[in-house]
Amino acid sequence: MKGKVVTGSNYGFGRYGQRWIAIAILVILILFFIGFFAFYSNVGFGGGFDGFFW
């Protein structure tokens, strides 16, 4: 029992493993989309959202 609690597999693929993986993927996608939109608006449109993102 003590060994299972200490190992990281209990946290990575345990009861809440899939939930944390899904949350991490959603956060990464949201951050990537915000960064891409900020870069695209900065380069393409001349920066309508520069004050908001940067």
PDB file of N, CA, C, O and CB in Angstrom:
ATOM      1  N   MET A   1       0.828  -1.200   0.000  1.00  0.00           N
ATOM      2  CA  MET A   1       0.000   0.000   0.000  1.00  0.00           C
ATOM      3  C   MET A   1       0.868   1.257   0.000  1.00  0.00           C
ATOM      4  O   MET A   1       0.596   2.215  -0.724  1.00  0.00           O
ATOM      5  CB  MET A   1      -0.940   0.002   1.213  1.00  0.00           C
ATOM      6  N   LYS A   2       1.906   1.238   0.816  1.00  0.00           N
ATOM      7  CA  LYS A   2       2.752   2.434   0.896  1.00  0.00           C
ATOM      8  C   LYS A   2       3.500   2.666  -0.411  1.00  0.00           C
ATOM      9  O   LYS A   2       3.702   3.812  -0.812  1.00  0.00           O
ATOM     10  CB  LYS A   2       3.750   2.309   2.056  1.00  0.00           C
ATOM     11  N   GLY A   3       3.915   1.584  -1.084  1.00  0.00           N
ATOM     12  CA  GLY A   3       4.644   1.743  -2.334  1.00  0.00           C
ATOM     13  C   GLY A   3       3.769   2.346  -3.429  1.00  0.00           C
ATOM     14  O   GLY A   3       4.242   3.136  -4.246  1.00  0.00           O
ATOM     15  N   LYS A   4       2.493   1.969  -3.440  1.00  0.00           N
ATOM     16  CA  LYS A   4       1.614   2.496  -4.494  1.00  0.00           C
ATOM     17  C   LYS A   4       1.397   3.992  -4.311  1.00  0.00           C
ATOM     18  O   LYS A   4       1.302   4.729  -5.292  1.00  0.00           O
ATOM     19  CB  LYS A   4       0.258   1.760  -4.493  1.00  0.00           C
ATOM     20  N   VAL A   5       1.318   4.440  -3.076  1.00  0.00           N
ATOM     21  CA  VAL A   5       1.067   5.866  -2.854  1.00  0.00           C
ATOM     22  C   VAL A   5       2.296   6.677  -3.245  1.00  0.00           C
ATOM     23  O   VAL A   5       2.169   7.791  -3.752  1.00  0.00           O
ATOM     24  CB  VAL A   5       0.690   6.136  -1.378  1.00  0.00           C
ATOM     25  N   VAL A   6       3.490   6.121  -3.010  1.00  0.00           N
ATOM     26  CA  VAL A   6       4.706   6.886  -3.271  1.00  0.00           C
ATOM     27  C   VAL A   6       4.958   6.997  -4.769  1.00  0.00           C
ATOM     28  O   VAL A   6       5.455   8.022  -5.235  1.00  0.00           O
ATOM     29  CB  VAL A   6       5.910   6.238  -2.577  1.00  0.00           C
ATOM     30  N   THR A   7       4.620   5.952  -5.533  1.00  0.00           N
ATOM     31  CA  THR A   7       4.959   5.967  -6.957  1.00  0.00           C
ATOM     32  C   THR A   7       4.123   7.000  -7.690  1.00  0.00           C
ATOM     33  O   THR A   7       3.007   7.320  -7.283  1.00  0.00           O
ATOM     34  CB  THR A   7       4.752   4.579  -7.581  1.00  0.00           C
ATOM     35  N   GLY A   8       4.682   7.518  -8.782  1.00  0.00           N
ATOM     36  CA  GLY A   8       3.986   8.537  -9.553  1.00  0.00           C
ATOM     37  C   GLY A   8       2.874   7.974 -10.425  1.00  0.00           C
ATOM     38  O   GLY A   8       2.030   8.728 -10.908  1.00  0.00           O
ATOM     39  N   SER A   9       2.860   6.639 -10.639  1.00  0.00           N
ATOM     40  CA  SER A   9       1.825   6.073 -11.501  1.00  0.00           C
ATOM     41  C   SER A   9       0.452   6.238 -10.864  1.00  0.00           C
ATOM     42  O   SER A   9      -0.557   6.285 -11.569  1.00  0.00           O
ATOM     43  CB  SER A   9       2.107   4.587 -11.783  1.00  0.00           C
ATOM     44  N   ASN A  10       0.405   6.326  -9.543  1.00  0.00           N
ATOM     45  CA  ASN A  10      -0.872   6.512  -8.879  1.00  0.00           C
ATOM     46  C   ASN A  10      -1.472   7.864  -9.237  1.00  0.00           C
ATOM     47  O   ASN A  10      -2.691   7.991  -9.351  1.00  0.00           O
ATOM     48  CB  ASN A  10      -0.712   6.385  -7.368  1.00  0.00           C
ATOM     49  N   TYR A  11      -0.627   8.870  -9.414  1.00  0.00           N
ATOM     50  CA  TYR A  11      -1.126  10.202  -9.768  1.00  0.00           C
ATOM     51  C   TYR A  11      -1.315  10.338 -11.281  1.00  0.00           C
ATOM     52  O   TYR A  11      -2.229  11.030 -11.730  1.00  0.00           O
ATOM     53  CB  TYR A  11      -0.161  11.285  -9.258  1.00  0.00           C
ATOM     54  N   GLY A  12      -0.459   9.684 -12.067  1.00  0.00           N
ATOM     55  CA  GLY A  12      -0.506   9.875 -13.505  1.00  0.00           C
ATOM     56  C   GLY A  12      -1.651   9.130 -14.167  1.00  0.00           C
ATOM     57  O   GLY A  12      -2.335   9.682 -15.028  1.00  0.00           O
ATOM     58  N   PHE A  13      -1.870   7.862 -13.766  1.00  0.00           N
ATOM     59  CA  PHE A  13      -2.868   7.035 -14.441  1.00  0.00           C
ATOM     60  C   PHE A  13      -3.875   6.463 -13.456  1.00  0.00           C
ATOM     61  O   PHE A  13      -4.446   5.395 -13.680  1.00  0.00           O
ATOM     62  CB  PHE A  13      -2.190   5.907 -15.203  1.00  0.00           C
ATOM     63  N   GLY A  14      -4.081   7.182 -12.375  1.00  0.00           N
ATOM     64  CA  GLY A  14      -5.009   6.685 -11.364  1.00  0.00           C
ATOM     65  C   GLY A  14      -6.420   7.162 -11.621  1.00  0.00           C
ATOM     66  O   GLY A  14      -6.870   7.262 -12.762  1.00  0.00           O
ATOM     67  N   ARG A  15      -7.102   7.453 -10.535  1.00  0.00           N
ATOM     68  CA  ARG A  15      -8.500   7.840 -10.625  1.00  0.00           C
ATOM     69  C   ARG A  15      -8.663   9.175 -11.340  1.00  0.00           C
ATOM     70  O   ARG A  15      -9.582   9.342 -12.142  1.00  0.00           O
ATOM     71  CB  ARG A  15      -9.114   7.912  -9.240  1.00  0.00           C
ATOM     72  N   TYR A  16      -7.777  10.123 -11.054  1.00  0.00           N
ATOM     73  CA  TYR A  16      -7.890  11.455 -11.633  1.00  0.00           C
ATOM     74  C   TYR A  16      -6.884  11.684 -12.766  1.00  0.00           C
ATOM     75  O   TYR A  16      -6.682  12.823 -13.186  1.00  0.00           O
ATOM     76  CB  TYR A  16      -7.697  12.502 -10.553  1.00  0.00           C
ATOM     77  N   GLY A  17      -6.256  10.623 -13.260  1.00  0.00           N
ATOM     78  CA  GLY A  17      -5.229  10.795 -14.277  1.00  0.00           C
ATOM     79  C   GLY A  17      -5.790  11.336 -15.577  1.00  0.00           C
ATOM     80  O   GLY A  17      -5.267  12.304 -16.130  1.00  0.00           O
ATOM     81  N   GLN A  18      -6.862  10.710 -16.071  1.00  0.00           N
ATOM     82  CA  GLN A  18      -7.410  11.141 -17.352  1.00  0.00           C
ATOM     83  C   GLN A  18      -7.966  12.551 -17.258  1.00  0.00           C
ATOM     84  O   GLN A  18      -7.891  13.310 -18.224  1.00  0.00           O
ATOM     85  CB  GLN A  18      -8.498  10.178 -17.820  1.00  0.00           C
ATOM     86  N   ARG A  19      -8.519  12.912 -16.114  1.00  0.00           N
ATOM     87  CA  ARG A  19      -9.070  14.261 -15.967  1.00  0.00           C
ATOM     88  C   ARG A  19      -7.960  15.300 -16.037  1.00  0.00           C
ATOM     89  O   ARG A  19      -8.111  16.322 -16.708  1.00  0.00           O
ATOM     90  CB  ARG A  19      -9.838  14.393 -14.638  1.00  0.00           C
ATOM     91  N   TRP A  20      -6.843  15.051 -15.350  1.00  0.00           N
ATOM     92  CA  TRP A  20      -5.750  16.026 -15.386  1.00  0.00           C
ATOM     93  C   TRP A  20      -5.128  16.092 -16.769  1.00  0.00           C
ATOM     94  O   TRP A  20      -4.717  17.167 -17.206  1.00  0.00           O
ATOM     95  CB  TRP A  20      -4.682  15.676 -14.347  1.00  0.00           C
ATOM     96  N   ILE A  21      -5.050  14.958 -17.472  1.00  0.00           N
ATOM     97  CA  ILE A  21      -4.498  14.969 -18.831  1.00  0.00           C
ATOM     98  C   ILE A  21      -5.408  15.783 -19.752  1.00  0.00           C
ATOM     99  O   ILE A  21      -4.926  16.560 -20.576  1.00  0.00           O
ATOM    100  CB  ILE A  21      -4.331  13.519 -19.374  1.00  0.00           C
ATOM    101  N   ALA A  22      -6.718  15.605 -19.611  1.00  0.00           N
ATOM    102  CA  ALA A  22      -7.651  16.367 -20.450  1.00  0.00           C
ATOM    103  C   ALA A  22      -7.559  17.858 -20.139  1.00  0.00           C
ATOM    104  O   ALA A  22      -7.589  18.685 -21.049  1.00  0.00           O
ATOM    105  CB  ALA A  22      -9.098  15.869 -20.244  1.00  0.00           C
ATOM    106  N   ILE A  23      -7.447  18.203 -18.856  1.00  0.00           N
ATOM    107  CA  ILE A  23      -7.325  19.615 -18.482  1.00  0.00           C
ATOM    108  C   ILE A  23      -6.033  20.200 -19.046  1.00  0.00           C
ATOM    109  O   ILE A  23      -6.019  21.330 -19.536  1.00  0.00           O
ATOM    110  CB  ILE A  23      -7.364  19.780 -16.944  1.00  0.00           C
ATOM    111  N   ALA A  24      -4.946  19.426 -18.974  1.00  0.00           N
ATOM    112  CA  ALA A  24      -3.671  19.929 -19.492  1.00  0.00           C
ATOM    113  C   ALA A  24      -3.747  20.155 -20.995  1.00  0.00           C
ATOM    114  O   ALA A  24      -3.242  21.157 -21.501  1.00  0.00           O
ATOM    115  CB  ALA A  24      -2.533  18.953 -19.165  1.00  0.00           C
ATOM    116  N   ILE A  25      -4.382  19.219 -21.715  1.00  0.00           N
ATOM    117  CA  ILE A  25      -4.501  19.377 -23.170  1.00  0.00           C
ATOM    118  C   ILE A  25      -5.349  20.595 -23.504  1.00  0.00           C
ATOM    119  O   ILE A  25      -5.018  21.349 -24.420  1.00  0.00           O
ATOM    120  CB  ILE A  25      -5.112  18.111 -23.809  1.00  0.00           C
ATOM    121  N   LEU A  26      -6.441  20.795 -22.769  1.00  0.00           N
ATOM    122  CA  LEU A  26      -7.289  21.958 -23.041  1.00  0.00           C
ATOM    123  C   LEU A  26      -6.536  23.254 -22.770  1.00  0.00           C
ATOM    124  O   LEU A  26      -6.639  24.208 -23.541  1.00  0.00           O
ATOM    125  CB  LEU A  26      -8.566  21.904 -22.192  1.00  0.00           C
ATOM    126  N   VAL A  27      -5.772  23.291 -21.664  1.00  0.00           N
ATOM    127  CA  VAL A  27      -5.025  24.521 -21.345  1.00  0.00           C
ATOM    128  C   VAL A  27      -3.985  24.816 -22.419  1.00  0.00           C
ATOM    129  O   VAL A  27      -3.812  25.965 -22.824  1.00  0.00           O
ATOM    130  CB  VAL A  27      -4.339  24.399 -19.966  1.00  0.00           C
ATOM    131  N   ILE A  28      -3.290  23.768 -22.882  1.00  0.00           N
ATOM    132  CA  ILE A  28      -2.268  23.965 -23.904  1.00  0.00           C
ATOM    133  C   ILE A  28      -2.905  24.462 -25.204  1.00  0.00           C
ATOM    134  O   ILE A  28      -2.373  25.359 -25.858  1.00  0.00           O
ATOM    135  CB  ILE A  28      -1.489  22.656 -24.151  1.00  0.00           C
ATOM    136  N   LEU A  29      -4.047  23.875 -25.575  1.00  0.00           N
ATOM    137  CA  LEU A  29      -4.703  24.306 -26.812  1.00  0.00           C
ATOM    138  C   LEU A  29      -5.190  25.741 -26.703  1.00  0.00           C
ATOM    139  O   LEU A  29      -5.082  26.509 -27.659  1.00  0.00           O
ATOM    140  CB  LEU A  29      -5.874  23.383 -27.149  1.00  0.00           C
ATOM    141  N   ILE A  30      -5.733  26.112 -25.528  1.00  0.00           N
ATOM    142  CA  ILE A  30      -6.232  27.484 -25.356  1.00  0.00           C
ATOM    143  C   ILE A  30      -5.077  28.472 -25.403  1.00  0.00           C
ATOM    144  O   ILE A  30      -5.182  29.521 -26.039  1.00  0.00           O
ATOM    145  CB  ILE A  30      -7.002  27.627 -24.022  1.00  0.00           C
ATOM    146  N   LEU A  31      -3.972  28.143 -24.731  1.00  0.00           N
ATOM    147  CA  LEU A  31      -2.824  29.051 -24.745  1.00  0.00           C
ATOM    148  C   LEU A  31      -2.232  29.166 -26.148  1.00  0.00           C
ATOM    149  O   LEU A  31      -1.827  30.250 -26.570  1.00  0.00           O
ATOM    150  CB  LEU A  31      -1.749  28.570 -23.757  1.00  0.00           C
ATOM    151  N   PHE A  32      -2.185  28.044 -26.868  1.00  0.00           N
ATOM    152  CA  PHE A  32      -1.656  28.079 -28.227  1.00  0.00           C
ATOM    153  C   PHE A  32      -2.558  28.916 -29.119  1.00  0.00           C
ATOM    154  O   PHE A  32      -2.067  29.679 -29.951  1.00  0.00           O
ATOM    155  CB  PHE A  32      -1.512  26.656 -28.793  1.00  0.00           C
ATOM    156  N   PHE A  33      -3.873  28.783 -28.958  1.00  0.00           N
ATOM    157  CA  PHE A  33      -4.803  29.555 -29.790  1.00  0.00           C
ATOM    158  C   PHE A  33      -4.701  31.040 -29.481  1.00  0.00           C
ATOM    159  O   PHE A  33      -4.741  31.867 -30.391  1.00  0.00           O
ATOM    160  CB  PHE A  33      -6.245  29.072 -29.580  1.00  0.00           C
ATOM    161  N   ILE A  34      -4.570  31.386 -28.195  1.00  0.00           N
ATOM    162  CA  ILE A  34      -4.448  32.808 -27.825  1.00  0.00           C
ATOM    163  C   ILE A  34      -3.133  33.380 -28.357  1.00  0.00           C
ATOM    164  O   ILE A  34      -3.099  34.496 -28.877  1.00  0.00           O
ATOM    165  CB  ILE A  34      -4.525  32.985 -26.279  1.00  0.00           C
ATOM    166  N   GLY A  35      -2.062  32.613 -28.224  1.00  0.00           N
ATOM    167  CA  GLY A  35      -0.780  33.093 -28.725  1.00  0.00           C
ATOM    168  C   GLY A  35      -0.774  33.245 -30.234  1.00  0.00           C
ATOM    169  O   GLY A  35      -0.233  34.218 -30.760  1.00  0.00           O
ATOM    170  N   PHE A  36      -1.375  32.285 -30.936  1.00  0.00           N
ATOM    171  CA  PHE A  36      -1.426  32.367 -32.392  1.00  0.00           C
ATOM    172  C   PHE A  36      -2.302  33.538 -32.830  1.00  0.00           C
ATOM    173  O   PHE A  36      -1.960  34.247 -33.776  1.00  0.00           O
ATOM    174  CB  PHE A  36      -1.953  31.051 -32.990  1.00  0.00           C
ATOM    175  N   PHE A  37      -3.427  33.745 -32.152  1.00  0.00           N
ATOM    176  CA  PHE A  37      -4.311  34.855 -32.508  1.00  0.00           C
ATOM    177  C   PHE A  37      -3.642  36.194 -32.237  1.00  0.00           C
ATOM    178  O   PHE A  37      -3.794  37.136 -33.014  1.00  0.00           O
ATOM    179  CB  PHE A  37      -5.629  34.761 -31.734  1.00  0.00           C
ATOM    180  N   ALA A  38      -2.898  36.282 -31.133  1.00  0.00           N
ATOM    181  CA  ALA A  38      -2.203  37.530 -30.822  1.00  0.00           C
ATOM    182  C   ALA A  38      -1.114  37.798 -31.860  1.00  0.00           C
ATOM    183  O   ALA A  38      -0.961  38.929 -32.322  1.00  0.00           O
ATOM    184  CB  ALA A  38      -1.592  37.477 -29.400  1.00  0.00           C
ATOM    185  N   PHE A  39      -0.355  36.755 -32.230  1.00  0.00           N
ATOM    186  CA  PHE A  39       0.694  36.939 -33.232  1.00  0.00           C
ATOM    187  C   PHE A  39       0.095  37.292 -34.582  1.00  0.00           C
ATOM    188  O   PHE A  39       0.616  38.161 -35.281  1.00  0.00           O
ATOM    189  CB  PHE A  39       1.551  35.678 -33.351  1.00  0.00           C
ATOM    190  N   TYR A  40      -1.000  36.626 -34.960  1.00  0.00           N
ATOM    191  CA  TYR A  40      -1.613  36.871 -36.262  1.00  0.00           C
ATOM    192  C   TYR A  40      -2.227  38.269 -36.322  1.00  0.00           C
ATOM    193  O   TYR A  40      -2.115  38.960 -37.335  1.00  0.00           O
ATOM    194  CB  TYR A  40      -2.680  35.809 -36.557  1.00  0.00           C
ATOM    195  N   SER A  41      -2.872  38.679 -35.238  1.00  0.00           N
ATOM    196  CA  SER A  41      -3.470  40.017 -35.233  1.00  0.00           C
ATOM    197  C   SER A  41      -2.373  41.085 -35.205  1.00  0.00           C
ATOM    198  O   SER A  41      -2.549  42.169 -35.760  1.00  0.00           O
ATOM    199  CB  SER A  41      -4.420  40.186 -34.018  1.00  0.00           C
ATOM    200  N   ASN A  42      -1.247  40.782 -34.562  1.00  0.00           N
ATOM    201  CA  ASN A  42      -0.158  41.749 -34.496  1.00  0.00           C
ATOM    202  C   ASN A  42       0.485  41.929 -35.869  1.00  0.00           C
ATOM    203  O   ASN A  42       0.802  43.055 -36.254  1.00  0.00           O
ATOM    204  CB  ASN A  42       0.893  41.306 -33.469  1.00  0.00           C
ATOM    205  N   VAL A  43       0.682  40.842 -36.611  1.00  0.00           N
ATOM    206  CA  VAL A  43       1.371  40.919 -37.895  1.00  0.00           C
ATOM    207  C   VAL A  43       0.400  41.296 -39.005  1.00  0.00           C
ATOM    208  O   VAL A  43       0.701  42.168 -39.820  1.00  0.00           O
ATOM    209  CB  VAL A  43       2.056  39.588 -38.219  1.00  0.00           C
ATOM    210  N   GLY A  44      -0.760  40.647 -39.046  1.00  0.00           N
ATOM    211  CA  GLY A  44      -1.645  40.799 -40.184  1.00  0.00           C
ATOM    212  C   GLY A  44      -2.459  42.075 -40.150  1.00  0.00           C
ATOM    213  O   GLY A  44      -2.495  42.807 -41.139  1.00  0.00           O
ATOM    214  N   PHE A  45      -3.109  42.356 -39.041  1.00  0.00           N
ATOM    215  CA  PHE A  45      -4.060  43.450 -38.981  1.00  0.00           C
ATOM    216  C   PHE A  45      -3.441  44.737 -38.455  1.00  0.00           C
ATOM    217  O   PHE A  45      -4.132  45.750 -38.346  1.00  0.00           O
ATOM    218  CB  PHE A  45      -5.226  43.063 -38.124  1.00  0.00           C
ATOM    219  N   GLY A  46      -2.151  44.718 -38.126  1.00  0.00           N
ATOM    220  CA  GLY A  46      -1.516  45.926 -37.644  1.00  0.00           C
ATOM    221  C   GLY A  46      -1.787  46.191 -36.183  1.00  0.00           C
ATOM    222  O   GLY A  46      -1.477  47.278 -35.695  1.00  0.00           O
ATOM    223  N   GLY A  47      -2.355  45.238 -35.465  1.00  0.00           N
ATOM    224  CA  GLY A  47      -2.396  45.335 -34.006  1.00  0.00           C
ATOM    225  C   GLY A  47      -3.632  46.001 -33.450  1.00  0.00           C
ATOM    226  O   GLY A  47      -3.519  46.989 -32.724  1.00  0.00           O
ATOM    227  N   GLY A  48      -4.812  45.490 -33.767  1.00  0.00           N
ATOM    228  CA  GLY A  48      -6.002  45.987 -33.093  1.00  0.00           C
ATOM    229  C   GLY A  48      -6.065  45.523 -31.654  1.00  0.00           C
ATOM    230  O   GLY A  48      -6.653  46.194 -30.806  1.00  0.00           O
ATOM    231  N   PHE A  49      -5.458  44.372 -31.372  1.00  0.00           N
ATOM    232  CA  PHE A  49      -5.496  43.792 -30.033  1.00  0.00           C
ATOM    233  C   PHE A  49      -4.145  43.864 -29.327  1.00  0.00           C
ATOM    234  O   PHE A  49      -3.892  43.106 -28.390  1.00  0.00           O
ATOM    235  CB  PHE A  49      -5.953  42.354 -30.109  1.00  0.00           C
ATOM    236  N   ASP A  50      -3.290  44.760 -29.766  1.00  0.00           N
ATOM    237  CA  ASP A  50      -1.961  44.825 -29.156  1.00  0.00           C
ATOM    238  C   ASP A  50      -2.050  45.226 -27.690  1.00  0.00           C
ATOM    239  O   ASP A  50      -1.343  44.668 -26.851  1.00  0.00           O
ATOM    240  CB  ASP A  50      -1.073  45.812 -29.916  1.00  0.00           C
ATOM    241  N   GLY A  51      -2.908  46.182 -27.377  1.00  0.00           N
ATOM    242  CA  GLY A  51      -3.019  46.598 -25.995  1.00  0.00           C
ATOM    243  C   GLY A  51      -3.600  45.512 -25.110  1.00  0.00           C
ATOM    244  O   GLY A  51      -3.321  45.459 -23.912  1.00  0.00           O
ATOM    245  N   PHE A  52      -4.412  44.643 -25.706  1.00  0.00           N
ATOM    246  CA  PHE A  52      -5.056  43.604 -24.896  1.00  0.00           C
ATOM    247  C   PHE A  52      -4.117  42.439 -24.661  1.00  0.00           C
ATOM    248  O   PHE A  52      -4.021  41.940 -23.540  1.00  0.00           O
ATOM    249  CB  PHE A  52      -6.337  43.113 -25.569  1.00  0.00           C
ATOM    250  N   PHE A  53      -3.413  41.989 -25.713  1.00  0.00           N
ATOM    251  CA  PHE A  53      -2.554  40.816 -25.575  1.00  0.00           C
ATOM    252  C   PHE A  53      -1.158  41.181 -25.104  1.00  0.00           C
ATOM    253  O   PHE A  53      -0.562  40.472 -24.293  1.00  0.00           O
ATOM    254  CB  PHE A  53      -2.470  40.075 -26.888  1.00  0.00           C
ATOM    255  N   TRP A  54      -0.639  42.286 -25.613  1.00  0.00           N
ATOM    256  CA  TRP A  54       0.723  42.668 -25.233  1.00  0.00           C
ATOM    257  C   TRP A  54       0.670  43.856 -24.298  1.00  0.00           C
ATOM    258  O   TRP A  54       1.712  44.340 -23.856  1.00  0.00           O
ATOM    259  CB  TRP A  54       1.580  42.996 -26.478  1.00  0.00           C
TER     260      TRP A  54
END
